[in-house]
Amino acid sequence: MARILATLVVLLFLTSVQGEYMKYKDSKHPMNVRIRDLMDRMTLKEKVGQKTQIDRAAATAEIMKSYSIEVLINPYELDK
């Protein structure tokens, strides 16, 4: 009985972990559908972070992660 119960618990867990269908990852959908799906999932903070550019000297790992920053100004030093 305990073995059957354990199996049922594992099956319930696996079906709940299945996750949500994400259209933006499915290349079968048109690009505009994928973009809309992704934009709807992003928070305002993530959207602002995508548009924000900061200087490399000010970019710490914490700032990059906290503000979802993807773009650095002057990413390379030219004198080296």
DORO-893540 format. One record per atom (N, C-alpha, C, CB): residue number from 1; atom name; residue in three letters; x, y, z. Coordinates in nm, 2 decimals. Glycine has a CB too. Layout:
<pt seq="NUM" atom="CA" type="ala" u="X" v="Y" w="Z"/>
...
REM end
This chain:
<pt seq="1" atom="N" type="met" u="0.08" v="-0.12" w="0.00"/>
<pt seq="1" atom="CA" type="met" u="0.00" v="0.00" w="0.00"/>
<pt seq="1" atom="C" type="met" u="0.09" v="0.13" w="0.00"/>
<pt seq="1" atom="CB" type="met" u="-0.09" v="0.00" w="0.12"/>
<pt seq="2" atom="N" type="ala" u="0.19" v="0.12" w="0.08"/>
<pt seq="2" atom="CA" type="ala" u="0.28" v="0.24" w="0.09"/>
<pt seq="2" atom="C" type="ala" u="0.35" v="0.26" w="-0.05"/>
<pt seq="2" atom="CB" type="ala" u="0.38" v="0.22" w="0.20"/>
<pt seq="3" atom="N" type="arg" u="0.38" v="0.15" w="-0.11"/>
<pt seq="3" atom="CA" type="arg" u="0.45" v="0.16" w="-0.24"/>
<pt seq="3" atom="C" type="arg" u="0.36" v="0.23" w="-0.35"/>
<pt seq="3" atom="CB" type="arg" u="0.50" v="0.02" w="-0.29"/>
<pt seq="4" atom="N" type="ile" u="0.23" v="0.19" w="-0.35"/>
<pt seq="4" atom="CA" type="ile" u="0.13" v="0.25" w="-0.44"/>
<pt seq="4" atom="C" type="ile" u="0.12" v="0.39" w="-0.41"/>
<pt seq="4" atom="CB" type="ile" u="0.00" v="0.17" w="-0.43"/>
<pt seq="5" atom="N" type="leu" u="0.11" v="0.43" w="-0.28"/>
<pt seq="5" atom="CA" type="leu" u="0.09" v="0.57" w="-0.24"/>
<pt seq="5" atom="C" type="leu" u="0.21" v="0.65" w="-0.29"/>
<pt seq="5" atom="CB" type="leu" u="0.07" v="0.58" w="-0.09"/>
<pt seq="6" atom="N" type="ala" u="0.33" v="0.60" w="-0.27"/>
<pt seq="6" atom="CA" type="ala" u="0.45" v="0.67" w="-0.31"/>
<pt seq="6" atom="C" type="ala" u="0.45" v="0.69" w="-0.46"/>
<pt seq="6" atom="CB" type="ala" u="0.58" v="0.59" w="-0.26"/>
<pt seq="7" atom="N" type="thr" u="0.41" v="0.59" w="-0.53"/>
<pt seq="7" atom="CA" type="thr" u="0.41" v="0.60" w="-0.68"/>
<pt seq="7" atom="C" type="thr" u="0.31" v="0.71" w="-0.72"/>
<pt seq="7" atom="CB" type="thr" u="0.37" v="0.46" w="-0.74"/>
<pt seq="8" atom="N" type="leu" u="0.19" v="0.71" w="-0.66"/>
<pt seq="8" atom="CA" type="leu" u="0.09" v="0.81" w="-0.69"/>
<pt seq="8" atom="C" type="leu" u="0.15" v="0.95" w="-0.66"/>
<pt seq="8" atom="CB" type="leu" u="-0.03" v="0.78" w="-0.61"/>
<pt seq="9" atom="N" type="val" u="0.21" v="0.97" w="-0.55"/>
<pt seq="9" atom="CA" type="val" u="0.27" v="1.10" w="-0.51"/>
<pt seq="9" atom="C" type="val" u="0.37" v="1.14" w="-0.61"/>
<pt seq="9" atom="CB" type="val" u="0.33" v="1.09" w="-0.37"/>
<pt seq="10" atom="N" type="val" u="0.46" v="1.05" w="-0.66"/>
<pt seq="10" atom="CA" type="val" u="0.56" v="1.09" w="-0.76"/>
<pt seq="10" atom="C" type="val" u="0.49" v="1.12" w="-0.89"/>
<pt seq="10" atom="CB" type="val" u="0.66" v="0.97" w="-0.78"/>
<pt seq="11" atom="N" type="leu" u="0.39" v="1.05" w="-0.93"/>
<pt seq="11" atom="CA" type="leu" u="0.32" v="1.08" w="-1.05"/>
<pt seq="11" atom="C" type="leu" u="0.25" v="1.21" w="-1.05"/>
<pt seq="11" atom="CB" type="leu" u="0.22" v="0.97" w="-1.08"/>
<pt seq="12" atom="N" type="leu" u="0.19" v="1.24" w="-0.93"/>
<pt seq="12" atom="CA" type="leu" u="0.12" v="1.38" w="-0.92"/>
<pt seq="12" atom="C" type="leu" u="0.23" v="1.49" w="-0.92"/>
<pt seq="12" atom="CB" type="leu" u="0.05" v="1.38" w="-0.78"/>
<pt seq="13" atom="N" type="phe" u="0.34" v="1.47" w="-0.86"/>
<pt seq="13" atom="CA" type="phe" u="0.45" v="1.57" w="-0.87"/>
<pt seq="13" atom="C" type="phe" u="0.50" v="1.59" w="-1.01"/>
<pt seq="13" atom="CB" type="phe" u="0.57" v="1.52" w="-0.78"/>
<pt seq="14" atom="N" type="leu" u="0.52" v="1.48" w="-1.08"/>
<pt seq="14" atom="CA" type="leu" u="0.57" v="1.49" w="-1.22"/>
<pt seq="14" atom="C" type="leu" u="0.47" v="1.56" w="-1.31"/>
<pt seq="14" atom="CB" type="leu" u="0.60" v="1.36" w="-1.27"/>
<pt seq="15" atom="N" type="thr" u="0.34" v="1.54" w="-1.29"/>
<pt seq="15" atom="CA" type="thr" u="0.24" v="1.61" w="-1.38"/>
<pt seq="15" atom="C" type="thr" u="0.23" v="1.75" w="-1.34"/>
<pt seq="15" atom="CB" type="thr" u="0.11" v="1.54" w="-1.36"/>
<pt seq="16" atom="N" type="ser" u="0.25" v="1.79" w="-1.21"/>
<pt seq="16" atom="CA" type="ser" u="0.24" v="1.93" w="-1.17"/>
<pt seq="16" atom="C" type="ser" u="0.37" v="2.01" w="-1.22"/>
<pt seq="16" atom="CB" type="ser" u="0.22" v="1.94" w="-1.02"/>
<pt seq="17" atom="N" type="val" u="0.48" v="1.94" w="-1.23"/>
<pt seq="17" atom="CA" type="val" u="0.61" v="2.00" w="-1.27"/>
<pt seq="17" atom="C" type="val" u="0.61" v="2.02" w="-1.42"/>
<pt seq="17" atom="CB" type="val" u="0.72" v="1.92" w="-1.22"/>
<pt seq="18" atom="N" type="gln" u="0.52" v="1.96" w="-1.49"/>
<pt seq="18" atom="CA" type="gln" u="0.52" v="1.97" w="-1.63"/>
<pt seq="18" atom="C" type="gln" u="0.54" v="2.11" w="-1.69"/>
<pt seq="18" atom="CB" type="gln" u="0.39" v="1.91" w="-1.69"/>
<pt seq="19" atom="N" type="gly" u="0.49" v="2.21" w="-1.62"/>
<pt seq="19" atom="CA" type="gly" u="0.52" v="2.34" w="-1.66"/>
<pt seq="19" atom="C" type="gly" u="0.42" v="2.40" w="-1.76"/>
<pt seq="19" atom="CB" type="gly" u="0.65" v="2.35" w="-1.72"/>
<pt seq="20" atom="N" type="glu" u="0.44" v="2.53" w="-1.78"/>
<pt seq="20" atom="CA" type="glu" u="0.35" v="2.60" w="-1.87"/>
<pt seq="20" atom="C" type="glu" u="0.40" v="2.60" w="-2.01"/>
<pt seq="20" atom="CB" type="glu" u="0.33" v="2.75" w="-1.81"/>
<pt seq="21" atom="N" type="tyr" u="0.31" v="2.60" w="-2.10"/>
<pt seq="21" atom="CA" type="tyr" u="0.35" v="2.60" w="-2.24"/>
<pt seq="21" atom="C" type="tyr" u="0.40" v="2.74" w="-2.28"/>
<pt seq="21" atom="CB" type="tyr" u="0.23" v="2.56" w="-2.34"/>
<pt seq="22" atom="N" type="met" u="0.52" v="2.76" w="-2.33"/>
<pt seq="22" atom="CA" type="met" u="0.57" v="2.89" w="-2.36"/>
<pt seq="22" atom="C" type="met" u="0.58" v="2.90" w="-2.52"/>
<pt seq="22" atom="CB" type="met" u="0.71" v="2.91" w="-2.30"/>
<pt seq="23" atom="N" type="lys" u="0.49" v="2.98" w="-2.57"/>
<pt seq="23" atom="CA" type="lys" u="0.48" v="3.00" w="-2.72"/>
<pt seq="23" atom="C" type="lys" u="0.61" v="3.06" w="-2.77"/>
<pt seq="23" atom="CB" type="lys" u="0.37" v="3.09" w="-2.75"/>
<pt seq="24" atom="N" type="tyr" u="0.68" v="3.15" w="-2.69"/>
<pt seq="24" atom="CA" type="tyr" u="0.80" v="3.22" w="-2.74"/>
<pt seq="24" atom="C" type="tyr" u="0.91" v="3.12" w="-2.77"/>
<pt seq="24" atom="CB" type="tyr" u="0.84" v="3.33" w="-2.64"/>
<pt seq="25" atom="N" type="lys" u="0.91" v="3.01" w="-2.71"/>
<pt seq="25" atom="CA" type="lys" u="1.01" v="2.91" w="-2.74"/>
<pt seq="25" atom="C" type="lys" u="0.98" v="2.81" w="-2.85"/>
<pt seq="25" atom="CB" type="lys" u="1.04" v="2.83" w="-2.61"/>
<pt seq="26" atom="N" type="asp" u="0.86" v="2.82" w="-2.90"/>
<pt seq="26" atom="CA" type="asp" u="0.81" v="2.73" w="-3.01"/>
<pt seq="26" atom="C" type="asp" u="0.83" v="2.79" w="-3.14"/>
<pt seq="26" atom="CB" type="asp" u="0.66" v="2.69" w="-2.98"/>
<pt seq="27" atom="N" type="ser" u="0.92" v="2.75" w="-3.22"/>
<pt seq="27" atom="CA" type="ser" u="0.95" v="2.81" w="-3.35"/>
<pt seq="27" atom="C" type="ser" u="0.84" v="2.78" w="-3.46"/>
<pt seq="27" atom="CB" type="ser" u="1.08" v="2.75" w="-3.41"/>
<pt seq="28" atom="N" type="lys" u="0.74" v="2.70" w="-3.42"/>
<pt seq="28" atom="CA" type="lys" u="0.63" v="2.68" w="-3.51"/>
<pt seq="28" atom="C" type="lys" u="0.53" v="2.80" w="-3.52"/>
<pt seq="28" atom="CB" type="lys" u="0.55" v="2.56" w="-3.47"/>
<pt seq="29" atom="N" type="his" u="0.54" v="2.89" w="-3.41"/>
<pt seq="29" atom="CA" type="his" u="0.45" v="3.00" w="-3.41"/>
<pt seq="29" atom="C" type="his" u="0.52" v="3.12" w="-3.49"/>
<pt seq="29" atom="CB" type="his" u="0.43" v="3.05" w="-3.27"/>
<pt seq="30" atom="N" type="pro" u="0.44" v="3.21" w="-3.54"/>
<pt seq="30" atom="CA" type="pro" u="0.49" v="3.33" w="-3.61"/>
<pt seq="30" atom="C" type="pro" u="0.57" v="3.41" w="-3.51"/>
<pt seq="30" atom="CB" type="pro" u="0.38" v="3.41" w="-3.68"/>
<pt seq="31" atom="N" type="met" u="0.66" v="3.49" w="-3.56"/>
<pt seq="31" atom="CA" type="met" u="0.75" v="3.57" w="-3.48"/>
<pt seq="31" atom="C" type="met" u="0.67" v="3.67" w="-3.39"/>
<pt seq="31" atom="CB" type="met" u="0.85" v="3.65" w="-3.56"/>
<pt seq="32" atom="N" type="asn" u="0.57" v="3.73" w="-3.45"/>
<pt seq="32" atom="CA" type="asn" u="0.49" v="3.83" w="-3.37"/>
<pt seq="32" atom="C" type="asn" u="0.42" v="3.77" w="-3.25"/>
<pt seq="32" atom="CB" type="asn" u="0.39" v="3.90" w="-3.46"/>
<pt seq="33" atom="N" type="val" u="0.37" v="3.64" w="-3.27"/>
<pt seq="33" atom="CA" type="val" u="0.31" v="3.57" w="-3.16"/>
<pt seq="33" atom="C" type="val" u="0.41" v="3.54" w="-3.05"/>
<pt seq="33" atom="CB" type="val" u="0.24" v="3.44" w="-3.21"/>
<pt seq="34" atom="N" type="arg" u="0.53" v="3.50" w="-3.09"/>
<pt seq="34" atom="CA" type="arg" u="0.63" v="3.46" w="-3.00"/>
<pt seq="34" atom="C" type="arg" u="0.68" v="3.58" w="-2.92"/>
<pt seq="34" atom="CB" type="arg" u="0.75" v="3.40" w="-3.07"/>
<pt seq="35" atom="N" type="ile" u="0.69" v="3.70" w="-2.99"/>
<pt seq="35" atom="CA" type="ile" u="0.74" v="3.82" w="-2.92"/>
<pt seq="35" atom="C" type="ile" u="0.63" v="3.86" w="-2.82"/>
<pt seq="35" atom="CB" type="ile" u="0.76" v="3.93" w="-3.03"/>
<pt seq="36" atom="N" type="arg" u="0.50" v="3.86" w="-2.86"/>
<pt seq="36" atom="CA" type="arg" u="0.39" v="3.91" w="-2.77"/>
<pt seq="36" atom="C" type="arg" u="0.39" v="3.82" w="-2.65"/>
<pt seq="36" atom="CB" type="arg" u="0.26" v="3.90" w="-2.85"/>
<pt seq="37" atom="N" type="asp" u="0.41" v="3.69" w="-2.67"/>
<pt seq="37" atom="CA" type="asp" u="0.41" v="3.59" w="-2.55"/>
<pt seq="37" atom="C" type="asp" u="0.52" v="3.63" w="-2.46"/>
<pt seq="37" atom="CB" type="asp" u="0.42" v="3.45" w="-2.60"/>
<pt seq="38" atom="N" type="leu" u="0.64" v="3.65" w="-2.51"/>
<pt seq="38" atom="CA" type="leu" u="0.75" v="3.68" w="-2.42"/>
<pt seq="38" atom="C" type="leu" u="0.73" v="3.82" w="-2.35"/>
<pt seq="38" atom="CB" type="leu" u="0.88" v="3.69" w="-2.51"/>
<pt seq="39" atom="N" type="met" u="0.69" v="3.92" w="-2.43"/>
<pt seq="39" atom="CA" type="met" u="0.67" v="4.05" w="-2.37"/>
<pt seq="39" atom="C" type="met" u="0.56" v="4.04" w="-2.26"/>
<pt seq="39" atom="CB" type="met" u="0.62" v="4.15" w="-2.47"/>
<pt seq="40" atom="N" type="asp" u="0.46" v="3.96" w="-2.28"/>
<pt seq="40" atom="CA" type="asp" u="0.35" v="3.95" w="-2.17"/>
<pt seq="40" atom="C" type="asp" u="0.41" v="3.88" w="-2.05"/>
<pt seq="40" atom="CB" type="asp" u="0.24" v="3.87" w="-2.23"/>
<pt seq="41" atom="N" type="arg" u="0.51" v="3.80" w="-2.06"/>
<pt seq="41" atom="CA" type="arg" u="0.57" v="3.73" w="-1.94"/>
<pt seq="41" atom="C" type="arg" u="0.67" v="3.82" w="-1.87"/>
<pt seq="41" atom="CB" type="arg" u="0.64" v="3.61" w="-1.99"/>
<pt seq="42" atom="N" type="met" u="0.73" v="3.92" w="-1.94"/>
<pt seq="42" atom="CA" type="met" u="0.83" v="4.00" w="-1.87"/>
<pt seq="42" atom="C" type="met" u="0.77" v="4.10" w="-1.78"/>
<pt seq="42" atom="CB" type="met" u="0.91" v="4.07" w="-1.98"/>
<pt seq="43" atom="N" type="thr" u="0.84" v="4.13" w="-1.67"/>
<pt seq="43" atom="CA" type="thr" u="0.79" v="4.23" w="-1.58"/>
<pt seq="43" atom="C" type="thr" u="0.84" v="4.37" w="-1.63"/>
<pt seq="43" atom="CB" type="thr" u="0.85" v="4.21" w="-1.43"/>
<pt seq="44" atom="N" type="leu" u="0.78" v="4.48" w="-1.58"/>
<pt seq="44" atom="CA" type="leu" u="0.83" v="4.61" w="-1.62"/>
<pt seq="44" atom="C" type="leu" u="0.97" v="4.63" w="-1.59"/>
<pt seq="44" atom="CB" type="leu" u="0.74" v="4.72" w="-1.55"/>
<pt seq="45" atom="N" type="lys" u="1.02" v="4.58" w="-1.48"/>
<pt seq="45" atom="CA" type="lys" u="1.16" v="4.59" w="-1.44"/>
<pt seq="45" atom="C" type="lys" u="1.25" v="4.52" w="-1.55"/>
<pt seq="45" atom="CB" type="lys" u="1.19" v="4.53" w="-1.30"/>
<pt seq="46" atom="N" type="glu" u="1.21" v="4.40" w="-1.59"/>
<pt seq="46" atom="CA" type="glu" u="1.29" v="4.33" w="-1.70"/>
<pt seq="46" atom="C" type="glu" u="1.29" v="4.41" w="-1.83"/>
<pt seq="46" atom="CB" type="glu" u="1.23" v="4.19" w="-1.72"/>
<pt seq="47" atom="N" type="lys" u="1.17" v="4.47" w="-1.86"/>
<pt seq="47" atom="CA" type="lys" u="1.17" v="4.54" w="-1.99"/>
<pt seq="47" atom="C" type="lys" u="1.25" v="4.67" w="-1.98"/>
<pt seq="47" atom="CB" type="lys" u="1.02" v="4.58" w="-2.02"/>
<pt seq="48" atom="N" type="val" u="1.25" v="4.74" w="-1.87"/>
<pt seq="48" atom="CA" type="val" u="1.34" v="4.85" w="-1.86"/>
<pt seq="48" atom="C" type="val" u="1.49" v="4.81" w="-1.86"/>
<pt seq="48" atom="CB" type="val" u="1.31" v="4.93" w="-1.72"/>
<pt seq="49" atom="N" type="gly" u="1.52" v="4.70" w="-1.80"/>
<pt seq="49" atom="CA" type="gly" u="1.66" v="4.65" w="-1.80"/>
<pt seq="49" atom="C" type="gly" u="1.71" v="4.62" w="-1.94"/>
<pt seq="49" atom="CB" type="gly" u="1.67" v="4.53" w="-1.71"/>
<pt seq="50" atom="N" type="gln" u="1.62" v="4.57" w="-2.02"/>
<pt seq="50" atom="CA" type="gln" u="1.66" v="4.54" w="-2.16"/>
<pt seq="50" atom="C" type="gln" u="1.69" v="4.67" w="-2.24"/>
<pt seq="50" atom="CB" type="gln" u="1.54" v="4.47" w="-2.23"/>
<pt seq="51" atom="N" type="lys" u="1.63" v="4.78" w="-2.20"/>
<pt seq="51" atom="CA" type="lys" u="1.65" v="4.91" w="-2.27"/>
<pt seq="51" atom="C" type="lys" u="1.76" v="4.99" w="-2.20"/>
<pt seq="51" atom="CB" type="lys" u="1.52" v="4.99" w="-2.27"/>
<pt seq="52" atom="N" type="thr" u="1.81" v="4.95" w="-2.09"/>
<pt seq="52" atom="CA" type="thr" u="1.90" v="5.03" w="-2.01"/>
<pt seq="52" atom="C" type="thr" u="2.05" v="5.00" w="-2.05"/>
<pt seq="52" atom="CB" type="thr" u="1.89" v="5.01" w="-1.86"/>
<pt seq="53" atom="N" type="gln" u="2.13" v="5.10" w="-2.07"/>
<pt seq="53" atom="CA" type="gln" u="2.27" v="5.08" w="-2.10"/>
<pt seq="53" atom="C" type="gln" u="2.35" v="5.15" w="-1.99"/>
<pt seq="53" atom="CB" type="gln" u="2.31" v="5.13" w="-2.24"/>
<pt seq="54" atom="N" type="ile" u="2.45" v="5.08" w="-1.94"/>
<pt seq="54" atom="CA" type="ile" u="2.53" v="5.14" w="-1.84"/>
<pt seq="54" atom="C" type="ile" u="2.68" v="5.12" w="-1.88"/>
<pt seq="54" atom="CB" type="ile" u="2.51" v="5.07" w="-1.70"/>
<pt seq="55" atom="N" type="asp" u="2.76" v="5.20" w="-1.82"/>
<pt seq="55" atom="CA" type="asp" u="2.91" v="5.19" w="-1.85"/>
<pt seq="55" atom="C" type="asp" u="2.96" v="5.06" w="-1.78"/>
<pt seq="55" atom="CB" type="asp" u="2.98" v="5.31" w="-1.80"/>
<pt seq="56" atom="N" type="arg" u="3.06" v="5.00" w="-1.85"/>
<pt seq="56" atom="CA" type="arg" u="3.12" v="4.88" w="-1.80"/>
<pt seq="56" atom="C" type="arg" u="3.18" v="4.90" w="-1.66"/>
<pt seq="56" atom="CB" type="arg" u="3.22" v="4.83" w="-1.89"/>
<pt seq="57" atom="N" type="ala" u="3.24" v="5.01" w="-1.63"/>
<pt seq="57" atom="CA" type="ala" u="3.30" v="5.04" w="-1.51"/>
<pt seq="57" atom="C" type="ala" u="3.20" v="5.03" w="-1.39"/>
<pt seq="57" atom="CB" type="ala" u="3.37" v="5.18" w="-1.51"/>
<pt seq="58" atom="N" type="ala" u="3.08" v="5.07" w="-1.42"/>
<pt seq="58" atom="CA" type="ala" u="2.97" v="5.07" w="-1.31"/>
<pt seq="58" atom="C" type="ala" u="2.90" v="4.94" w="-1.30"/>
<pt seq="58" atom="CB" type="ala" u="2.88" v="5.18" w="-1.34"/>
<pt seq="59" atom="N" type="ala" u="2.92" v="4.85" w="-1.39"/>
<pt seq="59" atom="CA" type="ala" u="2.85" v="4.72" w="-1.40"/>
<pt seq="59" atom="C" type="ala" u="2.90" v="4.61" w="-1.31"/>
<pt seq="59" atom="CB" type="ala" u="2.84" v="4.67" w="-1.54"/>
<pt seq="60" atom="N" type="thr" u="2.84" v="4.60" w="-1.20"/>
<pt seq="60" atom="CA" type="thr" u="2.87" v="4.48" w="-1.11"/>
<pt seq="60" atom="C" type="thr" u="2.78" v="4.37" w="-1.14"/>
<pt seq="60" atom="CB" type="thr" u="2.86" v="4.52" w="-0.96"/>
<pt seq="61" atom="N" type="ala" u="2.81" v="4.25" w="-1.10"/>
<pt seq="61" atom="CA" type="ala" u="2.72" v="4.13" w="-1.13"/>
<pt seq="61" atom="C" type="ala" u="2.59" v="4.15" w="-1.06"/>
<pt seq="61" atom="CB" type="ala" u="2.79" v="4.00" w="-1.08"/>
<pt seq="62" atom="N" type="glu" u="2.59" v="4.21" w="-0.94"/>
<pt seq="62" atom="CA" type="glu" u="2.47" v="4.24" w="-0.87"/>
<pt seq="62" atom="C" type="glu" u="2.37" v="4.33" w="-0.94"/>
<pt seq="62" atom="CB" type="glu" u="2.50" v="4.29" w="-0.73"/>
<pt seq="63" atom="N" type="ile" u="2.43" v="4.44" w="-1.00"/>
<pt seq="63" atom="CA" type="ile" u="2.35" v="4.54" w="-1.07"/>
<pt seq="63" atom="C" type="ile" u="2.30" v="4.48" w="-1.20"/>
<pt seq="63" atom="CB" type="ile" u="2.44" v="4.66" w="-1.11"/>
<pt seq="64" atom="N" type="met" u="2.38" v="4.40" w="-1.27"/>
<pt seq="64" atom="CA" type="met" u="2.34" v="4.34" w="-1.39"/>
<pt seq="64" atom="C" type="met" u="2.22" v="4.24" w="-1.37"/>
<pt seq="64" atom="CB" type="met" u="2.46" v="4.26" w="-1.46"/>
<pt seq="65" atom="N" type="lys" u="2.23" v="4.17" w="-1.26"/>
<pt seq="65" atom="CA" type="lys" u="2.12" v="4.07" w="-1.23"/>
<pt seq="65" atom="C" type="lys" u="2.00" v="4.14" w="-1.18"/>
<pt seq="65" atom="CB" type="lys" u="2.17" v="3.97" w="-1.13"/>
<pt seq="66" atom="N" type="ser" u="2.02" v="4.23" w="-1.09"/>
<pt seq="66" atom="CA" type="ser" u="1.90" v="4.30" w="-1.02"/>
<pt seq="66" atom="C" type="ser" u="1.82" v="4.38" w="-1.12"/>
<pt seq="66" atom="CB" type="ser" u="1.95" v="4.39" w="-0.92"/>
<pt seq="67" atom="N" type="tyr" u="1.88" v="4.44" w="-1.22"/>
<pt seq="67" atom="CA" type="tyr" u="1.81" v="4.53" w="-1.31"/>
<pt seq="67" atom="C" type="tyr" u="1.79" v="4.46" w="-1.45"/>
<pt seq="67" atom="CB" type="tyr" u="1.87" v="4.66" w="-1.32"/>
<pt seq="68" atom="N" type="ser" u="1.83" v="4.34" w="-1.46"/>
<pt seq="68" atom="CA" type="ser" u="1.81" v="4.27" w="-1.59"/>
<pt seq="68" atom="C" type="ser" u="1.88" v="4.34" w="-1.71"/>
<pt seq="68" atom="CB" type="ser" u="1.67" v="4.24" w="-1.62"/>
<pt seq="69" atom="N" type="ile" u="2.00" v="4.40" w="-1.68"/>
<pt seq="69" atom="CA" type="ile" u="2.07" v="4.48" w="-1.78"/>
<pt seq="69" atom="C" type="ile" u="2.14" v="4.38" w="-1.88"/>
<pt seq="69" atom="CB" type="ile" u="2.16" v="4.58" w="-1.71"/>
<pt seq="70" atom="N" type="glu" u="2.12" v="4.41" w="-2.01"/>
<pt seq="70" atom="CA" type="glu" u="2.18" v="4.32" w="-2.11"/>
<pt seq="70" atom="C" type="glu" u="2.28" v="4.40" w="-2.19"/>
<pt seq="70" atom="CB" type="glu" u="2.07" v="4.27" w="-2.20"/>
<pt seq="71" atom="N" type="val" u="2.29" v="4.53" w="-2.19"/>
<pt seq="71" atom="CA" type="val" u="2.38" v="4.61" w="-2.28"/>
<pt seq="71" atom="C" type="val" u="2.47" v="4.69" w="-2.19"/>
<pt seq="71" atom="CB" type="val" u="2.29" v="4.70" w="-2.37"/>
<pt seq="72" atom="N" type="leu" u="2.60" v="4.68" w="-2.23"/>
<pt seq="72" atom="CA" type="leu" u="2.70" v="4.77" w="-2.17"/>
<pt seq="72" atom="C" type="leu" u="2.76" v="4.87" w="-2.27"/>
<pt seq="72" atom="CB" type="leu" u="2.82" v="4.68" w="-2.11"/>
<pt seq="73" atom="N" type="ile" u="2.78" v="4.99" w="-2.23"/>
<pt seq="73" atom="CA" type="ile" u="2.84" v="5.09" w="-2.31"/>
<pt seq="73" atom="C" type="ile" u="2.99" v="5.07" w="-2.29"/>
<pt seq="73" atom="CB" type="ile" u="2.80" v="5.23" w="-2.27"/>
<pt seq="74" atom="N" type="asn" u="3.07" v="5.08" w="-2.40"/>
<pt seq="74" atom="CA" type="asn" u="3.21" v="5.06" w="-2.39"/>
<pt seq="74" atom="C" type="asn" u="3.25" v="4.93" w="-2.33"/>
<pt seq="74" atom="CB" type="asn" u="3.28" v="5.18" w="-2.32"/>
<pt seq="75" atom="N" type="pro" u="3.21" v="4.82" w="-2.38"/>
<pt seq="75" atom="CA" type="pro" u="3.24" v="4.69" w="-2.32"/>
<pt seq="75" atom="C" type="pro" u="3.38" v="4.64" w="-2.32"/>
<pt seq="75" atom="CB" type="pro" u="3.16" v="4.58" w="-2.39"/>
<pt seq="76" atom="N" type="tyr" u="3.46" v="4.71" w="-2.41"/>
<pt seq="76" atom="CA" type="tyr" u="3.61" v="4.67" w="-2.42"/>
<pt seq="76" atom="C" type="tyr" u="3.69" v="4.80" w="-2.40"/>
<pt seq="76" atom="CB" type="tyr" u="3.63" v="4.60" w="-2.55"/>
<pt seq="77" atom="N" type="glu" u="3.80" v="4.78" w="-2.34"/>
<pt seq="77" atom="CA" type="glu" u="3.90" v="4.89" w="-2.33"/>
<pt seq="77" atom="C" type="glu" u="3.99" v="4.89" w="-2.45"/>
<pt seq="77" atom="CB" type="glu" u="3.99" v="4.87" w="-2.20"/>
<pt seq="78" atom="N" type="leu" u="4.00" v="5.00" w="-2.52"/>
<pt seq="78" atom="CA" type="leu" u="4.07" v="5.01" w="-2.65"/>
<pt seq="78" atom="C" type="leu" u="4.22" v="5.01" w="-2.63"/>
<pt seq="78" atom="CB" type="leu" u="4.02" v="5.13" w="-2.72"/>
<pt seq="79" atom="N" type="asp" u="4.27" v="5.06" w="-2.51"/>
<pt seq="79" atom="CA" type="asp" u="4.41" v="5.08" w="-2.49"/>
<pt seq="79" atom="C" type="asp" u="4.48" v="4.95" w="-2.46"/>
<pt seq="79" atom="CB" type="asp" u="4.44" v="5.18" w="-2.38"/>
<pt seq="80" atom="N" type="lys" u="4.42" v="4.84" w="-2.45"/>
<pt seq="80" atom="CA" type="lys" u="4.49" v="4.71" w="-2.42"/>
<pt seq="80" atom="C" type="lys" u="4.50" v="4.62" w="-2.54"/>
<pt seq="80" atom="CB" type="lys" u="4.41" v="4.64" w="-2.31"/>
REM end
